[in-house]
Amino acid sequence: MAKAFQVDVVSPEATVWSGLATIVIARTPEGELGVMADHEPLMGALATGPVVIEAESGERTTIGVYGGFIQVLDNQVTLITDRAQITEDHAAAKEAAQALAEEAEEDDDE
């Protein structure tokens, strides 16, 4: 069984997801990034799109995110997002992320 580590996904409104996970898959401007336990420390920008978290229980959670950062340090992954929404699957996460990006643009125009 894969080693678990702490994952927190937060937005300005709330903590979207928090718990122990065995893998996190997120998109950065440079491409897709997979993080497992004992990953080297890193910090990077998040690209708009889906984030997949496989919990210690084996359950997968998919979250559509718009903007933000990912930090990996000492077996803890923190995603600080501008906007995030839990979805049913990968396709729904892509749609949700795009909708969140459009909402952000509208808010900026006001």
N, C-alpha and C positions, 0 to 999 in steps of 0.2 A: 504494500500500500504506500502511496506517495505521502511524503511528509507535508503536513498542513502548516499554513502561515496565516497571519491576520490580514484581512482586506477591509478597507473602508472606502466607500464611494460617497462623497459629500458634495452637495450643491449649496448655494447661498440659502435656499429655503429649508433644507433638511438633510439628514443622513439618509441616503437612498438605499444603501445596502451595507451591512457590516457583519462580519463573521469569519470563520476559518475556511480557507479554500486550499485546493491542491494545485490549481492553475488559474491564471488570469491571462486573457488574450485581449489586447487593445491595439488600436491604430494610432500611429504617430505620423507626422508629415513625411517621415523617411520610410514608413512601411509598417507592417504588422509586427507586434512584439508579444512574445509569450514569456510569462514569468512563472517560475516554480520556486519552491523553497531553496534557500541558500543562493539565490541569484545575486550577482554582483550589484553593488549600489548603483543607482542611476536616477536621473531626473530628466524628464522630457516633456514636450508639449503633446497634448492629445489632439488627434484629428477628429473631425465630426464623423460619427459612425457608431457601429456596435462595439460593446465590450462584453465579453463572455467570461463568466466566473463559474468555475466548477467547485461547488462547496465540498467540504470534507465528507459529507453524506453521499456525494455523487450527483446531487441535484445541480442542474445547470440553470443559471440565471443570465438573461441577456438584457443589457441596458443600452438604450440609445443615448449617446452623449453629444453635446455641442461644446467644444472648446474645453480648455483647462489644462491640467498638468498631471503627470504620474510621477510618483516618487517610490523608489524601492530602497529600503534600508533595514538591515537587521531583521530579516524575515517579516517585514511589514510592508504592505503595498497600500499607498494612499492615492486615490484619484480625486483630485479637487476639480470639479467641473463647473462650468458656467451654468449649464442646465443638463438635467438627466431625467430619464424616465424608464422604469422597468417595463419590458415588453414580453410578448409570448415567444418570439423566435427571432432569428437573424434578420429575416426580411422585414419584420415589423420594427426591429431596432433601427434599421437603415431609414425607414420611413419616419419614425419618431425623431431620429437625429436631424433629418432634413427639416421637419416641421419645427423643431426647437431652434434651428438656425434661422429659419424664416421669421419666427416670433422675435428672436433677438434683433434681427435687422429692422423689423417694424418698431420695436421698442427704441432702437437707436434713432429712427427717423422722427420720433415724437419729440 
